[in-house]
Amino acid sequence: MLTSFSDINWKLILILLLVSCVVAFIGDVVGMRVGKKRISIFGLRPRYTSSLITVLSGLFIMLFTLAVLLTTSETVRTAIFSMKIVQRQITDLTAQLQESRSELDDLKEELEASKRELLKKQEELSEVEERLRESEERLAKAEGELREARKAQSKAEKNLEALERIKKDLQEDIKVLQAESQALKQGLEELKEGKIVVFSGEVIAEKLLTSNPNGWDPSVVESELIRSAQRNIAFRAKSKPEDIKIELEENVRKSIEEYCKQNKRYILRLVALENTVRGRPILAGLVGFESKLIYKKGHTLAVEILPAGLDRDSAEMYLYGILREVNVKAKEDGVLPDPIRGTVGNLDALDFFNVLEKIENAEKTLKIVVEAAEDIYTEGPVRVKIHVLQLE
């Protein structure tokens, strides 16, 4: 290892040189004097004694130099007194260094192997991440399809519930209609035999009293109700109106007088109180209701969303269900139902089948809107228009 000149202990070197010169000079002077005086030491000749003094001077110079170096330099002390130890340490350190180099080589090989393994793992990680990304994409796609499937399932379940509800309602209607049909068949047989001409609870005449500040003539109203009942029953019985006898309950005339005094819109109905056979007088009672505007023309009565692709039977079930809901709603809102059939209105058969054809096998989801075809009052009937709209 190189040392710069500024790092050298020049002061020590100069002292050593100076002391060496002084000692050498003194030794030389002593030697010369001993030689001239021919002094003998240890019985030696003067010439040898001079040489001995010179040698002793040199030895003194060496000892002095060594003493100074030992005093001032730890390195010299170590070199003189601990050289073997240092050599052993150097040997041990050399062996350790060689071992460390071997370990370093092994570590380098392990490092290279680790790097190769790391590269391999990174490649495997890249492959796994790619597969993970593809799996996540497939998962996202599957989740989207699952959501769509759940929506479709939910929609199908709602449609199924609606169909089940409609089916249940229709079954109930069928039971009622079967009972009515049986009663009507029996009545028809009796009608064919010329027996019953009117059923109990049947409305045989109806008169609307509008708001009139001057009031209505009770006798005129009574006469119009009776003549209307005679015409209706005579048409059914295939007889003359004057042959039909109408008998009113005791309180009917008084009730008519009270209604005629009211400056409001009323609907008066003559209702048969019992089944009556041909040739017998028909006993009738009076029922009056205040007539109010229930729905204005164009009022929306029902809105229903129907799925695309319905067959004729399903479309017919849906349509019957919608009309039944309208019937229930109208009665709840105050429209008077027919006492015999329990309905508040009807739909023209041609209109019904036209709507049915639009619903059947429609390629898009449909929106069915039922609205009032005219102003509808308490007495009814409920006449409707059905609009079939395609949704995007």
Secondary structure, DSSP 8 states (H G I E B T S, - for coil): ----GGGS-HHHHHHHHHHHHHHHHHHHHHHHHHHHHT--STT--HHHHHHHHHHHHHHHHHHHHHHHHHHH-HHHHHHHHSHHHHHHHHHHHHHHHHHHHHHHHHHHHHHHHHHHHHHHHHHHHHHHHHHHHHHHHHHHHHHHHHHHHHHHHHHHHHHHHHHHHHHHHHHHHHHHHHHHHHHHHHHHHHHHTT-EEE-TT-EEEEEEE---TT---HHHHHHHHHHHHHHHHHHHHTS-GGG--EEE-TTHHHHHHHHHH--S-EEEEEEE-S-EETTS-EEEEEEEEE--EEE-TT-EEEEEEE-SS--HHHHHHHHHHHHHHHHHHHHHHT----TTT--SB---HHHHHHHHHHHTT-SS-EEEEEEESS-EETT--B-EEEEEEE--
